[in-house]
């Protein structure tokens, strides 16, 4: 299993998901965090499911 601290070692894009729909993407995780805070503040969407995930690209092997 890839741990969060190791994700920066792999190339790929970060995606912002809102209720299981892709909203936006970026190579910069800070952009996704900022966008999530701006578009989906907790007080306005208390029951929403907001996720930020990385889609890995390229060849890699898990050990």
C-alpha positions as CSV (number, residue, x, y, z in Angstrom):
1,X,0.0,0.0,0.0
2,X,1.3,3.5,-0.9
3,X,1.4,5.8,2.1
4,X,0.4,9.4,1.8
5,X,3.9,10.7,2.5
6,X,5.2,8.7,-0.5
7,X,2.7,10.1,-3.0
8,X,5.1,12.9,-4.0
9,X,7.5,10.4,-5.3
10,X,5.1,9.4,-8.1
11,X,4.1,11.6,-11.0
12,X,0.5,12.3,-11.6
13,X,-2.3,14.8,-11.1
14,X,-4.4,15.6,-8.1
15,X,-8.2,15.6,-8.5
16,X,-10.9,17.2,-6.5
17,X,-14.0,15.1,-6.1
18,X,-17.4,16.3,-4.7
19,X,-20.0,13.6,-4.0
20,X,-18.1,11.2,-6.3
21,X,-17.9,13.7,-9.3
22,X,-14.6,15.1,-10.6
23,X,-14.7,18.9,-10.2
24,X,-11.2,19.9,-11.1
25,X,-7.6,18.7,-11.4
26,X,-4.1,20.1,-11.0
27,X,-0.5,18.9,-10.6
28,X,-0.4,21.0,-7.4
29,X,-2.1,19.7,-4.3
30,X,-2.2,23.1,-2.7
31,X,-4.4,24.3,-5.6
32,X,-6.9,21.5,-4.9
33,X,-7.0,22.3,-1.2
34,X,-7.6,26.0,-1.8
35,X,-10.3,25.3,-4.4
36,X,-12.1,22.8,-2.0
37,X,-12.1,25.4,0.8
38,X,-13.4,28.1,-1.5
39,X,-16.0,26.2,-3.4
40,X,-17.3,23.8,-0.7
41,X,-17.0,25.4,2.8
42,X,-18.0,23.1,5.6
43,X,-20.7,25.4,6.9
44,X,-22.4,25.5,3.5
45,X,-22.0,21.8,2.7
46,X,-21.9,19.9,6.1
47,X,-23.0,16.6,4.7
48,X,-21.0,16.7,1.4
49,X,-18.3,14.2,0.6
50,X,-15.2,16.1,-0.6
51,X,-12.1,14.1,-1.5
52,X,-8.7,15.0,-3.0
53,X,-6.9,12.1,-4.6
54,X,-3.9,11.6,-6.8
55,X,-4.1,9.8,-10.1
56,X,-0.7,8.2,-10.7
57,X,0.9,8.1,-14.1
58,X,3.8,6.3,-15.5
59,X,5.3,2.9,-14.6
60,X,5.9,2.0,-11.0
61,X,6.0,-1.2,-8.9
62,X,4.7,-1.7,-5.5
63,X,6.7,-3.8,-3.1
